[in-house]
Amino acid sequence: MQTVLKACELLSDELLLKMYREMVLARLFDSAMVKLQRAGKVAAYTSSEGQEAVSVAAVNAASPLDWIFPTYRETGAFIARGVPLETLIARQLGRVGDPLKGHEVLLFGDKRYRIVTGPGPVAAHIPVAVGFGYAARRKGEDCVMLVFFGDGATSKGDFHEGLNVAGVFKTPTVFICQNNQYAISVPRHQQTASETIAVKAEAYGFEGVTVNGNNIEEMYKIVSRAVEKARNGEGPTLIEAITYRLAAHSTADDPTKYRTVQEVEMWRSQDPITICRKLLIEKNLLSDEKDNQLWTSLRQMLEQKIEEVEKTPIIPPMSIFEDVYSTPPWHLREEFSDVNL
């Protein structure tokens, strides 16, 4: 059954402050990476500006032992999980600290933090997350799978196949659809004729929930409930987080071609960071002065980390051949001798 839920319990003050800091850091990180891309130091980038509350709240609602299946727009999730900034920066700059050795620049994964590298094809990771959950339960492991995707992914066959299997076998999977209103340039109303995306879960026999993805309190509460259900063997949940991508789809996109300035400004008034900041000020946990100090200190820390990573070695070009063959075949060995890498 589809339900629309709102948070009825407050977070602890400490956790709320922690998540605010993580959202701010994600915003600053995205802004810095876009600037580095414009300077020719980063190949391409996909900003999560405007969507930070969804992934930050979700990861904080989960256990460190739960697995994350991200898309290419989960900066907040990585920061909330504790991935060092140096690692994330090295990933973008192609430095030796990148666990993926420069492969698939828009995607990220690191099994040390239980983050599974996202796929290039949209929605292809959804059945994988379901399979992970099924296997974990058979092995007696106490872990839940958080799988993130956009509204555009719900038009792909992998989405429906994944939800069908999850419903049949009641896998410990929490499906988190970041409905940011656009699949690149395709608006949500051209993506599906259903009233909501959450209602699609009903066809597969489990609960679908619609939540304000820009309200970190509501998002945290809903994901916490879904994670608890999954952990207790009560099956999966599809969460439709209503949010908005304030930035371009990527550094190669021009969003003015398909949306108006008025629309963007309307959603900017619902910025998740602004909403959380107002809540913290109302609770006397933050002041304008402390907030300015936070932004300044995080910006300075990020700039310092970038400078440090830029001084580290670039990933050797030959690394593109690693992690594919245990022993390179003869034809590759011949090619190695023909190139100066």
ABEGO torsion letter per residue (X at the ends): XBBBBBBABBBBAAAAAAAAAAAAAAAAAAAAAAAAAAAGABABBBBABGAAAAAAAAAAABBAABBBBBBAAAAAAAAAAGBBAAAAAAAAAGBAABAAGGBGAABBBBAAAGBBBBBABBGAAAAAAAAAAAAAAAAGBBBBBBBBBBAAAAABAAAAAAAAAAAAAGBBBBBBBBBAGBBGABBAAAABABABAAAAAAAAGBBBBBBBAABAAAAAAAAAAAAAAAAAGAEBBBBBBBBBBABBABAABBAAAABBAAAAAAAAAABAAAAAAAAAAAAGABBAAAAAAAAAAAAAAAAAAAAAAAABBBBBAAAAABGABABBBAAAAAAAAABBX
